[in-house]
Amino acid sequence: MRLHQMPHSVFRPRPPPLWYVTNGETTVGPVVTPLLLRGVEARRVPDYCYVRTPIGSWRTLDGVRELAALRREPDRDPLGGNADSIDEAVRRLQGIRDGDALCYEVTRLSSLITNAESAMFHHFDGSAHPPTTRCVLGPMSREQLGCTLPEHDLVLRSARLGRPVLGPPYGPAADALSIRFSTSRGGVGAAAMIPVFLGGTLTAMLELSRPGRAFRRADLQRAEQIVQGALLMRWN
């Protein structure tokens, strides 16, 4: 299955960030992130250089997530970050016939992609009723497993409107989501909920938390694509 067959993402497109680069004497830019990456990989941008966005402050190269990822061990990311890798991950899920097993696997893979500590997967049964929690992963309470979310739940309301919930920064819905993960061992430094739509219908909610900084938008979109692809193959 190719990604152009996937449903639309709930994440609105954003222009790529632009960077200025300085070695302390000369400043160049703005340049897009892929060009900056190529410069670092080719050693045209030395390690002692600093970068900033047009309205940001100067930071070391490791302050750019994509550059920091270059220094990580290659097995930290279960996918290569491209369409073919995501397609292959979805194909590996195709043989799973049990619904609970599939929910577990998409939640596990999404956790790996986003580096989440804990995660929950809520699935709608095709009716107008609220979803049931089909999977809870990570070092946290399993009390929610098998339960239905209350209709007044603020995170569910956001999902019905097609709005992801991301924190920080925190608002009422993000606060409610962080409370849901309050038993996670490392605490909730960041939380995210991705509503998953198929054919214009809200089909599932993927929720993630971790003690570190906010989730990368690109990683959340990759997790969204994994869930969409797996559910399409399962129920089509």
WOMORA-V680024 format. One record per residue. RES is the residue in one small letter. PSI is psi as a letter, one per 20 degrees, with the letter a starting at -180 (NA if undefined). Layout:
# WOMORA-V680024
res:RES psi:PSI
res:RES psi:PSI
This chain:
# WOMORA-V680024
res:m psi:p
res:r psi:q
res:l psi:h
res:h psi:i
res:q psi:i
res:m psi:q
res:p psi:r
res:h psi:q
res:s psi:q
res:v psi:i
res:f psi:p
res:r psi:q
res:p psi:q
res:r psi:q
res:p psi:q
res:p psi:q
res:p psi:q
res:l psi:q
res:w psi:q
res:y psi:q
res:v psi:p
res:t psi:q
res:n psi:j
res:g psi:i
res:e psi:g
res:t psi:p
res:t psi:p
res:v psi:q
res:g psi:a
res:p psi:q
res:v psi:q
res:v psi:r
res:t psi:g
res:p psi:h
res:l psi:h
res:l psi:g
res:l psi:g
res:r psi:h
res:g psi:g
res:v psi:g
res:e psi:h
res:a psi:j
res:r psi:k
res:r psi:i
res:v psi:o
res:p psi:q
res:d psi:h
res:y psi:j
res:c psi:q
res:y psi:q
res:v psi:q
res:r psi:q
res:t psi:r
res:p psi:h
res:i psi:j
res:g psi:a
res:s psi:r
res:w psi:q
res:r psi:r
res:t psi:r
res:l psi:h
res:d psi:i
res:g psi:i
res:v psi:p
res:r psi:g
res:e psi:h
res:l psi:h
res:a psi:h
res:a psi:h
res:l psi:h
res:r psi:i
res:r psi:r
res:e psi:q
res:p psi:h
res:d psi:j
res:r psi:h
res:d psi:o
res:p psi:i
res:l psi:r
res:g psi:i
res:g psi:j
res:n psi:r
res:a psi:g
res:d psi:h
res:s psi:g
res:i psi:g
res:d psi:g
res:e psi:h
res:a psi:g
res:v psi:g
res:r psi:h
res:r psi:h
res:l psi:i
res:q psi:h
res:g psi:i
res:i psi:o
res:r psi:h
res:d psi:p
res:g psi:g
res:d psi:h
res:a psi:h
res:l psi:g
res:c psi:g
res:y psi:g
res:e psi:g
res:v psi:h
res:t psi:g
res:r psi:g
res:l psi:h
res:s psi:h
res:s psi:g
res:l psi:g
res:i psi:g
res:t psi:i
res:n psi:l
res:a psi:q
res:e psi:g
res:s psi:q
res:a psi:q
res:m psi:q
res:f psi:o
res:h psi:p
res:h psi:p
res:f psi:q
res:d psi:j
res:g psi:i
res:s psi:a
res:a psi:j
res:h psi:q
res:p psi:r
res:p psi:r
res:t psi:p
res:t psi:o
res:r psi:i
res:c psi:p
res:v psi:p
res:l psi:q
res:g psi:r
res:p psi:m
res:m psi:r
res:s psi:q
res:r psi:j
res:e psi:h
res:q psi:i
res:l psi:p
res:g psi:i
res:c psi:r
res:t psi:p
res:l psi:q
res:p psi:q
res:e psi:h
res:h psi:j
res:d psi:p
res:l psi:h
res:v psi:g
res:l psi:g
res:r psi:g
res:s psi:g
res:a psi:g
res:r psi:h
res:l psi:i
res:g psi:k
res:r psi:o
res:p psi:q
res:v psi:p
res:l psi:p
res:g psi:q
res:p psi:r
res:p psi:q
res:y psi:q
res:g psi:a
res:p psi:g
res:a psi:g
res:a psi:h
res:d psi:g
res:a psi:h
res:l psi:g
res:s psi:h
res:i psi:h
res:r psi:h
res:f psi:j
res:s psi:h
res:t psi:i
res:s psi:p
res:r psi:g
res:g psi:i
res:g psi:r
res:v psi:n
res:g psi:h
res:a psi:q
res:a psi:q
res:a psi:q
res:m psi:p
res:i psi:o
res:p psi:p
res:v psi:p
res:f psi:p
res:l psi:p
res:g psi:k
res:g psi:j
res:t psi:p
res:l psi:o
res:t psi:h
res:a psi:r
res:m psi:p
res:l psi:p
res:e psi:p
res:l psi:q
res:s psi:q
res:r psi:q
res:p psi:i
res:g psi:b
res:r psi:r
res:a psi:q
res:f psi:q
res:r psi:p
res:r psi:g
res:a psi:h
res:d psi:h
res:l psi:h
res:q psi:h
res:r psi:g
res:a psi:g
res:e psi:g
res:q psi:h
res:i psi:g
res:v psi:g
res:q psi:g
res:g psi:g
res:a psi:g
res:l psi:h
res:l psi:g
res:m psi:h
res:r psi:g
res:w psi:j
res:n psi:NA
